[in-house]
Amino acid sequence: MDQIKHSRRQFLQTSAALTTAAIAPMTYAGIKAKTGANGKLNIGVIGCGGRGRANLRGIQGENIYAICDVNPTTLAKTKNKYPNAKVFVQWQKLLEDPKIHAVTVSTADHQHALISIAAMRAGIHVYCEKPLAHTVFEARIMQDEYLKRKGTLATQMGTQIHATENYRRAVELIQSGAIGNISQAHVWCGRTIRDVKAAVLPKQANKENYHWKQWLGPASDRPYNAGYWRGGNMNWNRRWEFGNGVLGDMGSHLVDLPYWALRLNRPTTIESIGPKPHPISCPAWQQVTWEHPPNASNDYLNQNKKVVWYHGKKGIAMRDAHLQKLVGDDTNLKKWFIGVLFIGEKGILVADYKQVLLSPGKKFKNSTPPQKSISQSLGHHQEWLNACKTGQPTLCNFDYSGKLIEHNLLGNVAHRVGKKLQWDATKLVATNAPQASKYLTKQYKKGWAI
């Protein structure tokens, strides 16, 4: 296993050797030319189960040209539904096909960035499930690679809630100044993490003929055991080497709202309170605080901002202690399993996927909603497909979503380091904690390094 060097320059230099297979460059004359004769995109579906199945439904009006999965059962079921699709086990081989216009990436988190970067470098449009990357460095590379190709490639992270009307109306309320200048946004998810009982599971017979080495990808080799992958995201996401816990997963959806509404960019400090860091397992609970500098684009943004995250039983108890008194009898926060609470000088706004509440209720009872400034979405998948064909921008492109994921994953870095980080986003370094560097990236198995 190659030891990764932690300077940004060295990381970028080594990123050219992305995959085990050389990806043939694809030439094209702009986005509009990248469709088949029938005006449909030839799409490669990488990961066909779980979220991959849902993403397939979102794009099924296009030409499902190729499918790829490491689970033979899943692959066979998908092939039965799309009998004309080419079949692959290795995503590297799929990306070599010059007829592919676009791909969806719905694998385990630890391969999201590897596949997406390889696809972009091959001139292929990419829809990638959240979170966009497994490490802070990967999130930054995703931004850089997209920006090199902005205007010729369409990208979208699978933050489906971003396309909903409720989120859009909440953003409009915030950005219209409905609750005045905002100093803090508090974000939570009631989910927790089950303990990881063993770092390495005992060897099992591979009765499923599961393509184990391909699933492991950049992670270190170990004997096959279905206990690593069976159960999907709620299982493997508990382990640092494959996922990033509740914050890495659900933070993609929930921190998205304040990130969008407050036009946040890079944080300057990050602090995490939680259980003692574990070398294998993600934390069962956390309270993470990011501090952001002023954004002078609007009066209500022109002050320092705090974003605070809570998850797990103890995290939610901390949320209640901090926030319930602010909303009084207007709502019982215990009924909000997920949510975002904005603190403004004129009042409070609480939102989740389906509802928005203004507090104090008496004050806002007869308030007039702002004019709609964010148009209705075509649908999260349709936004991306339309962008692939026309060049229209997507809201969750890899620049926006890469910054969001970089922001979130820094919360996990702070947790693992065990101290408040002073963050220099330009140099990608915690200036007060050199030990943080090893958590900004990871070790990649030989042949899989970025």
C-alpha positions, -999 to 999 in steps of 0.1 A, spaced: 0 0 0 15 33 -11 18 60 16 1 92 4 21 124 7 1 152 21 10 184 4 -15 197 -21 11 200 -49 22 163 -45 -14 152 -43 -23 170 -75 8 156 -93 -1 120 -84 -37 125 -94 -29 119 -130 -25 82 -124 -62 78 -115 -72 43 -124 -58 9 -132 -70 12 -168 -60 39 -192 -90 59 -201 -92 67 -238 -98 104 -244 -131 113 -260 -133 142 -284 -165 161 -289 -177 194 -302 -196 208 -272 -224 194 -251 -251 194 -277 -232 170 -299 -231 144 -272 -263 125 -279 -273 96 -300 -291 98 -333 -324 96 -315 -315 126 -293 -311 103 -263 -279 101 -242 -260 68 -240 -258 64 -203 -235 40 -183 -250 31 -149 -222 24 -124 -239 8 -93 -273 -6 -100 -286 -15 -65 -299 8 -37 -295 44 -47 -283 31 -81 -317 16 -87 -334 49 -78 -311 69 -100 -318 45 -129 -355 52 -126 -347 89 -128 -329 85 -161 -347 56 -177 -361 78 -205 -326 79 -220 -307 50 -236 -294 27 -209 -263 18 -229 -243 0 -202 -247 -13 -167 -220 -21 -141 -221 -37 -107 -201 -60 -85 -231 -80 -73 -240 -107 -99 -275 -109 -86 -281 -72 -90 -264 -71 -124 -286 -100 -136 -318 -83 -124 -309 -50 -141 -299 -68 -173 -333 -85 -174 -349 -51 -173 -325 -35 -199 -317 -65 -221 -298 -44 -247 -274 -29 -222 -237 -38 -222 -226 -55 -190 -195 -46 -170 -181 -55 -136 -151 -31 -138 -161 6 -141 -127 12 -156 -137 -9 -186 -171 8 -190 -154 42 -192 -133 31 -221 -163 27 -243 -163 58 -267 -201 56 -272 -209 65 -236 -221 101 -232 -228 102 -194 -226 80 -163 -244 78 -130 -222 68 -100 -239 50 -72 -212 29 -56 -200 29 -20 -186 63 -10 -150 53 -11 -151 51 -49 -173 80 -58 -144 104 -65 -122 79 -83 -149 70 -108 -162 106 -113 -128 121 -119 -119 93 -144 -152 100 -162 -147 137 -163 -112 132 -177 -127 110 -204 -151 138 -214 -182 121 -199 -210 139 -181 -214 127 -144 -242 123 -120 -227 112 -86 -245 101 -55 -238 120 -23 -214 124 -7 -193 135 -37 -160 124 -22 -145 103 6 -119 128 18 -113 165 18 -86 163 -8 -109 142 -31 -136 169 -27 -112 196 -38 -100 176 -68 -136 171 -79 -141 208 -79 -109 215 -98 -115 188 -124 -150 201 -130 -140 237 -133 -114 228 -159 -143 215 -180 -171 238 -170 -193 246 -200 -185 213 -218 -195 188 -191 -226 186 -170 -222 174 -134 -247 169 -106 -245 155 -71 -274 134 -59 -288 159 -34 -324 152 -46 -340 174 -19 -323 205 -35 -349 202 -63 -379 204 -40 -402 233 -37 -400 235 1 -362 240 1 -366 267 -26 -392 286 -6 -370 284 25 -341 298 6 -362 327 -7 -374 335 28 -338 337 41 -325 356 12 -353 381 12 -344 390 48 -376 376 63 -359 370 96 -332 397 92 -295 392 96 -286 356 104 -259 347 128 -263 309 131 -278 279 114 -283 247 133 -287 214 114 -296 179 128 -304 143 120 -316 119 147 -298 89 131 -269 73 150 -242 47 142 -241 11 153 -209 0 168 -184 -18 145 -177 -50 164 -146 -61 146 -120 -43 125 -115 -73 103 -143 -99 98 -135 -136 94 -132 -151 60 -164 -165 44 -170 -185 14 -180 -162 -15 -212 -181 -25 -226 -151 -43 -195 -149 -66 -194 -113 -55 -166 -93 -72 -149 -86 -39 -116 -70 -51 -135 -46 -73 -158 -36 -45 -128 -29 -22 -111 -8 -49 -87 15 -32 -92 1 3 -68 -24 18 -72 -61 9 -89 -85 33 -107 -118 32 -142 -118 17 -171 -114 42 -205 -102 32 -208 -84 65 -188 -56 50 -213 -48 22 -246 -65 30 -272 -40 41 -258 -12 20 -251 23 32 -264 18 67 -238 -9 71 -205 0 53 -210 38 60 -202 31 97 -165 24 87 -141 53 80 -124 33 52 -157 30 32 -179 59 44 -181 90 66 -209 83 90 -241 103 96 -224 137 89 -209 125 56 -241 110 45 -271 131 57 -251 163 60 -250 163 22 -288 168 22 -293 189 53 -262 212 54 -271 219 18 -300 242 29 -279 267 49 -250 264 25 -273 275 -3 -294 300 16 -265 318 32 -242 315 2 -215 300 23 -180 291 10 -150 280 29 -150 278 68 -122 293 88 -125 271 119 -140 237 126 -147 220 160 -163 187 168 -176 175 201 -183 138 204 -172 104 217 -136 94 217 -124 90 181 -122 54 170 -97 42 143 -123 21 125 -158 33 134 -175 67 127 -190 85 157 -224 76 171 -230 112 179 -215 146 172 -219 183 176 -198 201 150 -194 239 146 -180 256 115 -173 294 115 -176 313 83 -164 348 75 -189 375 63 -203 374 28 -208 410 17 -231 402 -12 -262 412 8 -268 430 41 -282 399 58 -251 380 49 -225 406 60 -215 391 94 -198 360 107 -219 329 106 -219 297 125 -232 264 112 -238 238 139 -245 201 133 -260 175 157 -267 138 153 -272 107 175 -290 105 208 -266 128 227 -262 152 198 -300 156 196 -302 162 234 -276 190 229 -298 204 201 -328 205 224 -309 222 252 -296 249 228 -326 255 206 -360 245 221 -362 277 242 -358 298 211 -390 285 195 -410 281 227 -444 267 222 -444 273 184 -431 237 178 -417 208 197 -383 200 181 -385 164 193 -410 159 164 -383 171 139 -361 140 132 -342 161 107 -342 198 103 -325 232 100 -330 262 123 -319 296 113 -314 323 139 -321 358 127 -323 392 143 -361 393 136 -369 357 144 -364 320 137 -370 298 107 -372 261 110 -374 238 79 -371 202 68 -379 185 35 -416 193 36 -423 222 59 -412 257 69 -421 273 102 -415 309 113 -412 319 150 -425 337 169 -457 325 153 -478 356 164 -453 379 148 -453 362 114 -489 351 114 -499 376 87 -466 380 69 -465 379 31 -442 354 15 -415 369 -8 -418 367 -45 -405 335 -60 -370 341 -72 -360 304 -77 -378 287 -105 -394 253 -102 -370 225 -108 -373 202 -138 -365 174 -113 -331 167 -100 -322 141 -126 -339 160 -153 -318 191 -145 -287 171 -152 -300 154 -183 -311 188 -197 -277 202 -189 -260 173 -207 -279 181 -238 -281 219 -238 -253 232 -216 -278 248 -191 -262 249 -156 -271 225 -128 -275 238 -92 -256 209 -76 -227 209 -100 -193 196 -87 -181 231 -78 -210 239 -55 -214 204 -42 -177 198 -39 -174 228 -16 -203 216 5 -188 181 9 -154 195 16 -170 216 44 -188 186 59 -159 163 58 -138 188 77 -161 182 106 -150 146 106 -114 156 104 -119 178 135 -135 149 153 -106 126 145 -80 151 155 -98 160 187 -93 198 186 -106 229 170 -90 235 136 -78 268 123 -84 262 85 -64 277 56 -86 267 27 -62 281 1 -33 259 13 -56 230 24 -40 229 58 -50 231 95 -25 257 106 -27 248 143 -28 210 138 -3 194 114 -16 160 126 -48 167 107 -30 162 73 -34 124 75 -72 127 78 -75 151 48 -66 122 25 -62 84 29 -40 55 19 -48 41 -15 -40 6 -25 -14 3 -52 -29 8 -87 -59 28 -73 -42 60 -61 -54 94 -71 
